[in-house]
Amino acid sequence: MAAHKRKTKKIPSKKIAIRTIRKKQTTRGKLTASSLKNLKKPRKKTVKKIIRKKRKKILSGGAALSRAFSNPMISPAAHIPWESKATFNPSAVYGGGKVHLIYRAIGDGDVSVFGYAGSTDGRTIDSRGKFPAYTQGIPRPDQSTVTTPIDYASGGGWNGGSEDPRLTLLGDRVFMLYTSFDGWGSVRIALTSISFDDFAREKWCWKKSVFISPPGEIHKNWVLFPEKIKGKYAILHGISPNILIDYIDDIDSFDGTKFIHSKHKVGGGYKNVWDNALRGVGPAPIKTAHGWLVLYHAMDIKDPNRYKLGAMLLDLREPTKVLARARQPILEPNEWYENEGFKSGVVYACGAIVKDGWLFVYYGGADKVVCVATTELEPFLKTLIASGITKLTRKK
């Protein structure tokens, strides 16, 4: 990997903006260098416009992800029944010098399961499991209580199963939160875990899964922080419009009767910005010196039906506090493999890791293939901080 250094551009100040305006005027012959000192300051609106344009340019050039030439990393295998139709929405952990991926797969029976793949360089696949790494025991729908099916479809998994894994390596265990669909009337968040040793050896001794969201409600996009906060496990379950986190003393206390009650506005976002229709959090948060890096999915009502990826920084001690939010998407569905699949115009990230100072983001393209995009972490974070926004007007 080319570990080249890249200079981080600073946010333009009023002085720089004024200098830019004067330089243009001088170039056009309106002024001479000797008369600049007698020039009145440009209008405030003009200065602010220059600053906004430079900020946008900085963000688009520095706080954005670059797709790997190897994309798509994983594609459906027509000869393998359990992943013949789609392989997408991967999550990831990094350990033992290797990136471990768990991805959603749909096969001949239209049931969602999870597959496994390993990568040494983070961009190309070295190994791929021959059998599912995780298969949910789908509970039989109780049609006496839910007489009509809910209006829910995700990626073609019509017959239910386990969807959209979110992995977190915490201590010596790998925790996995995922969306559980029974194929009829229930979409809930389930939790399971496995020792990292068994996980790395592909010995799939998962702990029996348990629901952590209540029955009768549809929930997706929940993640577990990779370390305890104030001595407690922290589960982020909403970003729309506020950051919602529940703190748990003992994660093993979930027994099927204790649930996290998440009350958030679906699609709630901000006015006059690209992420005015927030969807949900992507991968588990990544701890940095500047704060918790959280990637998320959002849409623009002016550009409907296109899932884009955004970034924000949360305070390390009080992660409900947003320190910075990207002014522009860091990844948009512009490539063919992000538009040719079960759902066109989708980049959907469930996994991200840091390796050798680089951020690797793993995402599903068009609900069909597994992809990766990267950036050098420190310049990315500094650009996000410099050009991010914190004070926004929330939608009513």
GUVEX-189680 format. One record per residue: x, y negated, z of N, C-alpha, C in turn. Coordinates in steps of 0.2 Angstrom, whole numbers, plus 5000, padded with zeros to 4 digits. Layout:
BEGIN
XYZXYZXYZ/...
! end
This chain:
BEGIN
500450065000500050005000500449945000/500349894996500749834995500549795001/501049785006500849745012501149675011/500949635005501149575004500849525009/501149465010500949415014500549365010/500049345013499549295010499449235014/499549175012499449115016498749105017/498549085023497849065025497748995024/497248975020497148905018496748875024/496948815026496548785031495948745029/495448735033494848705031495048625030/494748605024494948535023494648485028/495048435029494848375034494548315030/494248275033494048215030494548175026/495148175029495748135026495948165020/495948235020496048275013495548255008/494948255010494348245006494448175002/494548125007494648055004495248054999/495748085001496348084997496148114990/495748174990495548204984495148154979/494748114982494348074979494748014976/495247984980495647934977496147954972/496348024972496748044967496448054960/495748074961495348074954495248004951/495147954956495047894953495647864950/496247874953496847854951497047884944/496947954943497047984937496647964931/496047944933495547914928495747844926/496247814929496447744927496047694931/495547704935495147654939495547624944/496147654946496547624952497247634950/497647594953498347604953498547624960/499147654961499447684967499447624972/499747564970499847504974499147474977/498647484974498047464976497547504980/497847564981497447614986497347594993/497847554995497847535002497247485004/497047454998496547404999495847434997/495847494995495247524993494747544999/494147534999493647545004493547625004/493447655010493347725011492747745007/492747805004492147825000491547845004/490947845001490347855005490447925009/490047925015490147985019489848045015/489348035011488948095008489448125003/489848074999490348104994490948144998/491148125004491648155008491348225010/490748225012490448285015490448335009/490248315003490148354997490848384995/491348354995492048374994492248434999/492048425005492248465010491848535009/491248525008490748585007491048625001/491248594995491448624989492148664991/492548634995493248664996493148725001/492648715006492548775010492248835007/491848815002491548874998492048904994/492548864991493048894987493548934991/493748914997494148955002493849015004/493249015005492849075008492849125002/492649104996492549154990493249184989/493849144990494449174988494749214994/494649195000495049235005494649275009/493949265011493549315015493149355011/493449385006493049435002493349495002/493049555000493349614999493449634992/494049674991494249694984494049764984/493749784979493549854977494149894975/494149964978494650004976494550024968/495150034965495150064958494850134958/494950164963494650234964493950244964/493550194965492850194966492550224960/491950264961491750294967492150344970/492250344977492650394980492350464980/491750464981491350524981490750524977/490550574973489950574969489650634970/488950644968488650704969488950764965/488950824968489150884965488550924963/488450924956487850964954487851034955/488451064956488451134958488451154965/488351104969488351114977487551094979/487151144980486451134981486351074987/486751064992486551024997486750954996/487150934991487350874989487350864981/486850894978486850884971486550824968/486150784972485850724970486150664972/486350654978486650594980487150604986/487650564986488150564992488350484993/488150464999488150395000488150375007/488150305008488150275015488550315020/489250305019489750335023489950305029/490050335035490350305041491050335041/491450305046492150325046492450315053/492950355055493350345060494050355058/494550325061495250335059495650365065/495950425064496350455070496750505067/497350515070497850565068498150555061/498150485060498450465053498050485047/497350485049496850505043496250475044/495950455039495250425039494750485038/494250485043493750545043493150505041/492850535035492150505033491650555034/491050535037490450565037489950535032/489650565027489250535022488550565022/488050535020487450555019487350595012/487050655012487050695006486350715005/486050714999485450744997485450794991/485150854992485250904987484550924984/484550984982484051014978483351014982/483351014989482751014993482550944995/482850894993482750824995482750815002/483150855006483250845013483950815014/483950765018484650725020485050765025/485650775024486150805028486750765028/487250775032487950745032488450785030/488850765025489450795023490050765026/490650795025491350775028491850765022/492250715023492850705018493350675022/493950695020494550665023495050625018/495350575021495750535016496450515020/496950515017497650495020497750425019/497650405012497750335011497150285012/496550315013495950275014495650265008/495850275002495550254995495350314991/495750374992495650434988495550494993/495150534991494950594995495450654994/495650675000496150735000495750795001/495250795005494850855007494150845008/493750895006492950885006492650945009/492250945014491951005016491451035012/491551105012491151145007490451155010/490351145016489651145019489451085023/488851075025488651015028489051005035/489250945037489550935044489050935049/488450915047487850905052487250915048/486750955051486150965048485650955054/485150905054484650895059484150955059/484050975065483451025065482750975065/482450975059481950935058481350955062/481050915067480450935070479850935066/479450985067478850985063478350925065/478150895060477750835061477050855064/476850815069476250825073475650785069/475350815064474850785060474250775064/474150805070473550785073473550715076/474150695078474250625080474350575075/474750595070474850555064474550585058/473950565056473550595051473750575044/474050515043474250495037475050485037/475450495032476150485032476250405032/476850385035477050315035477350305028/477250235026477550215020478350205021/478650255020479450255021479750305016/480250275012480650315008481350285008/481850325008482550295009483050345005/483250324999483750354995483550424992/482850434992482650494989482550554993/482750545000482650605005481950615007/481550635002480750635003480550685009/480950735010480850785015481150775022/481450715023481650705029482350725030/482650715037483250735038483650685042/484350685042484750635045485050585040/484950525042485150475037485650425040/486050395036486450335038486850335044/487350385044487650395051488150325053/488150315059488650265062489050295067/489750305065490150335070490550285074/490750305080491150265085491550315088/492250305088492750335092492850305098/492650335104492650305110492950355115/493650335117493950385121494150445117/494050505119494150565115493550595112/493050555111492450585108492250535102/491850565098491550535092490850535093/490550475094489850465095489550455088/488950475087488650465080487850445082/487650385079486950365079486750375072/486150395071485850405064485150395064/484850385058484150375057483850445056/483350465060483050525060482350525057/482250555051481550555048481350625048/480650635050480350695050480050715044/480050665039479750685032478950665032/478750635038478050625038477850555041/477950555048477650495052478150465057/478850485057479250465062479950445059/480150385061480850365059481150335065/481650365068481850355075482650355075/482950325080483650325081483850385085/484350425083484550485087485250475088/485550515094486150505096486450575097/487050585095487450645096488150635097/488550685099489350665099489650735099/490350725098490750785097491450765099/491850815102492550795104492950775097/493450735098493850715092494250775089/494450815094494850875092494450915087/493850935090493450975085493250935079/493150875079492950835073493450835068/494150825070494650825066494850895063/494650945066494751015064494151035060/493650995059493051015056492651075059/492751075066492351125070491751085072/491251095069490651055070490251075076/490451065082490151085088489851015091/489350995088488950935090488550945096/488550895100488050895106487350895103/486850925106486150925104485950855104/485650835098485450765097484850745102/484850675103484250655107484050585105/483350575105483150515102483250455107/483450395105483550345110483150285108/482750285103482250245101481550275102/481050235104480350265106479950285101/479550335102479050365097478550305094/478350315088477850265086478150205083/478850195083479150135080479650155075/479750115070480250125065480850085066/481450115067482050085069482650115065/483050065063483650085059484250045061/484850055059485450015059485649995067/485750045071485950035077486750065078/487150025082487850045082488050045090/488550085091488850085098489550055097/489650005102490349975102490850025104/491450015101492050065102492350065109/492150025114492350025121491849995125/491850005131491449985136491449905137/490949875138490949805139490649795146/491049765151490849755158490749815161/491149865159491049935162490449975160/490149955155489549985152489550005145/489250055142489150065135488750015132/488849995126488449935123488249965116/487549955116487249975109486949915106/487149895100486949835096486349865092/485749835093485149865090484749815086/485049745085484649695082485049635080/485049605074485349545073484849495070/484249515070483749475066483149455071/483149385073483749335071484249335077/484149365082484549355088484949425088/485549415092485949475093485649515099/485449575098485149615103485649675105/485749675112486249725114485949755121/485949825121485749855128486349885131/486449875137487049905141486849965145/487250015144487050085147487550105152/487350125158487850145163488150215161/487750255159487850325158487550345151/487950355146487650365139487350435139/487550485144487150545144486550545148/486350485150485650475153485050485149/485250475142484650485137484450555137/483850565139483650635139482950645135/482750605131482150605127481550575130/481650545136481150505140481350435141/481950425140482250355141482450325134/482150265133482250235126482450165127/482850135121482950065121482350035117/482049985120481549955116481749895113/481849895106482049845102481549805099/481549735101481049695098481349645094/481349655087481649605083481249595077/481349535074480949515068481249545061/480949595058481149625052481249575047/481849565044481949515038482049445041/482049435047482149365050482849345048/482949285046483649255044483649185046/483949145041484049075042483849035036/483748975037483548935031484148905027/483948905020484448875016485148905016/485248975017485849005016485749075013/486249105011486249165007485849225011/485949225017485749285021485049265025/484549235021483949215024483449275025/483649335023483249395024483749445027/483849445033484349485037484049555037/484449605036484249675036484449715042/485049715044485349755050486049755050/486349775055487049785056487349845052/487949845050488249895046488649945050/489349945049489749985053489749965061/490050005065490149995072490649935072/490549885077490949825078491649845078/492149805076492849815076493149765081/493549785086493849735090494449705087/494449635087495049595085495249545090/495749515089496049465094495549405094/495149395089494749335088494049345090/493849415091493149425093492949495090/492349515091492049575088491849565081/492149595076491949585069491449635067/490849605065490249635064490049625056/489949675052489749675046489049695045/488649655041487949665041487649665034/487049685033486749685026486149635026/486149595021485649545020485449535013/484949495012484649485005484549405005/484449374999484249314998483649314994/483149274997482449274994482449244987/482949214986483049184979483349234974/483649284977483949334973483749404976/483049424975482749474979483049544977/482949594981483049664980483849674979/484249634981484949644980485249644987/485549704990485849704996486549684996/486749635000487349605000487649615007/488349605007488649625014488949555017/488749545023489049485026489449495032/489749445035490249455041490149405046/490149425053490149375058490649395064/490749355068491249365074490849355080/490849405085490449395091490949385097/490849355102491249345107491449405111/492049415113492249485116491949495122/491849445126491549455133490749455133/490549405129489749395128489549405121/489549475118489449485111488749465109/488349435113487749405110487849335107/488449315108488649245106488949255099/488749215094489049215088489549165087/490149175086490649135085490749105078/490649145073490649125066490249165062/489949145056489649185052489849165045/489949205040490149195033489649155030/489949105026489449055022489249095016/489649145013489449175007489549255008/489249295004489349365005490049385004/490249435007490949465006490949515001/490349544999490349594994489649594991/489549594985488949594981488849644976/488249674975488249734970488249714963/488949704961489049684954489349734949/489549794952489849844948489349894946/489449934940488949984938488750034943/489250054947489150104952488750084958/488650014958488149984963487449974960/487349994954486749974951486450034947/486850084946486550144943486450204948/485850214951485750264956485050264958/484850284964484150284966483950214967/484350174969484150104970484650054968/484450014962484949964959485049904964/485649884963485849824967485949834975/486249884976486349904983487149914985/487449874990488049894993487849895001/487949955004487649975010488250005014/488549965019489049995023488850025029/489150075031489050115037489650125041/490250115038490850125041491450075039/491850065044492450025043492950035048/493650035045494150055050494750005048/495249995053495849955052496450005051/496849995046497350035045497949995042/498549995046499149965044498949885042/498549855046498349785046497849775040/497549825037497049815032496349835034/495849805032495149825034494949865028/494649925029494349965024493649965026/493249955021492449955022492250005017/491850055020491550115017490850095016/490550105010489850085008489650135003/488950135003488550174998488450124992/488450144986488350114980487650134977/487150094976486550114973486250174976/486350184982486050244985486250314982/486850314979487050374976487750394977/488250344977488950364978489250334984/489850354986490250324991490850284988/490950224991491450174989491850144994/492350114993492750074998492950014995/493049964999493349894998493749875003/494249835002494749825007494949745007/495349725012495649665012496149665018/496649615018497049605023496749575029/496749605035496249595040496449515043/497049505045497149435048496949375044/497149375037496949315033496149315032/495849375032495149375032494849345038/495049365044494749335050494849265050/495449235049495649165049495249125044/495149155038494649115034493949115036/493749175039493049175041492949125047/493449115051493349065057493448995054/493848985049493948915047493348895043/493048945039492448915034491848945036/491748975042491149005045490748955047/490048975049489648925052489348955058/489148915063488848935069488148905070/488148845069487548805070487048805064/486548845064486048855059485348845061/484948825057484148815058483848885057/483548915062483248975061482548975058/482449025054481749025051481249035056/480649005056480049015060479649065058/
! end
